[in-house]
Amino acid sequence: MRTDIDALKVIDLNRKFHDEVEAEQYDTRMGVDYSSEGRERLVGELERVLGGPIEPGTLALDLGSGTGKLAIILSLLGRHERVVAVDVSERMLAQAERSAARLGCRVETRVSDMAVLPFEDRSVDLVVGSAFLHHLPDPVALMKEVRRVLRPGGRFVFVGEPSRTGHVMAETLKAPWVALVRTLRVLRGRPARGWEHDHIDVHTFTTSDMRRMSEGFSDVRFVAEGFADHAVEQGFLVLVRRVVGGNRVADAVLDGIRNALLFLDHRFFDRVLPPGMLACVKLSGARPLDG
């Protein structure tokens, strides 16, 4: 993890970027899937990293929720009385509210930079998050807040964080496609606004980083997964969705490709490659019963 960080700048740029760019395009660009198959796949991933089922409870938080995918799926799962999506971007949370209403479930939203979580001590049963720790100025400080708000025995599970190797792989593979998209935008007279992505995507993670973040928790599990899916998704499919996303046939084809890649990862790459070569690092743990 980086340490040379201007925290206020990171928070401000992330808020602006997700308000001005990601809120309107994220679900399409990333192929967010609320089908029964998509929900089962994501719940299965969370439970695989947790090492067991998602237990019923009163309050669950989706930190760095963005457009609310995890919060909505937890709400649809129906094992918690309240599910709250927490994010720095008001427009991303507004999109989460619209998606929840469309799907007929209830998700509360709370705007926060997550420096201090707006919840009482020992009040939360489950904390989840997907691909958000790498945007934070100080993930270790966030984990102290997670421990504070979890009840004794309450669990957290974070997925989708970039490993150091996975980040290099994705950046290398998508570089020519990014250059092509930017060139086409310029030729059409629509140059994209430049963003300081080194202050938006701040961190990549190693196993030792995960150990630092999980200090003070019990039942800690580290999982490294993904190779083919990450390489093709980040290097190609994300950019294709920018062009054809929203078209039913194209979306079905892209979903089919991604399902095949996920199958290949689970059946082959996750089993044979060393953890350091896999693209995503995932982490779960619990607040100790006596802590």
C-alpha positions, 0 to 999 in steps of 0.5 A: 500500500502507498503511504505518500497520500494527500488524504483530502485530495484523494477523497475530493477526487474520488467524490468528483470522479464518481459523481461526474463520471461513474454514476451514470455509466458504472452499472452498464460498463461493469455489466452489473447483474441482478438476475437470479444467477448473478445474485447467486454468484455474488452471494456464493463469492461472499460466503466462500470468502467468509468460509460459511453462510451469511448469518441473519442479523439486524444491520448490514453495511455495504461500504464504498457501495457505489451504485449499491450492488452488494447492498441490493443483493443483501436486501433481496437475500432478506437476512437482515432487517436493515441494509445501508449503502455507504459511499462518498458519492451522492450521485452513486447512492442516488443510482442505488436508490433507483435500482433498489426501487426498480427491484422492489427492495429497500436499501438505506443510503448514507453519504460518508468519506468513511474516515469515521463511520456514521454508526454506533459502536457495536451496532452492526452485524455484517460489513461488506464491500467490493473494490473500494479499499483501493480508493481510500487514503488509509485502509488500515484506519478504515478497518479500525472503524469497521472493528468499532461498529461491529458487534462482538462476533460480527463479521466483515467480508471484502472482495474485488481488491486489486493485487499488485500483480493483477493491477499490472496485468490489467493496466498492460492489457487495457492500455491499447484499448484505452488509447484507441477509445481516447483517440476516437473521442478526440476525433469525434470532438469529445475529448474526455476530461483528464483525471488524476487516477493515481489519486483515485485508484490509490492502492494495490494489495499484497498478503502482508497488506491484508495482514496489517488491515486485519490486525485485531480481528479473529477468524481471518481468511485471505483468498486470492482468486481470478486470472482469465476473468480479470485479464479479459474483463479489465483489458477488453470487456469493460471497454466493449460495454462502453460502446454496446452496453445496454443492447440486450443481445450484446449484453447477453453475449458479454455475460456469456463470455464472462461466465465462461472466464469465471468457470475457467478461473474456478476450475483451473487458474485459481487452483494451479497458479500461485496466489501472488499471480492471481488478480484479486485479493479478498478478506474476511474476519470477525470482531472477537467475542471478547473484544 
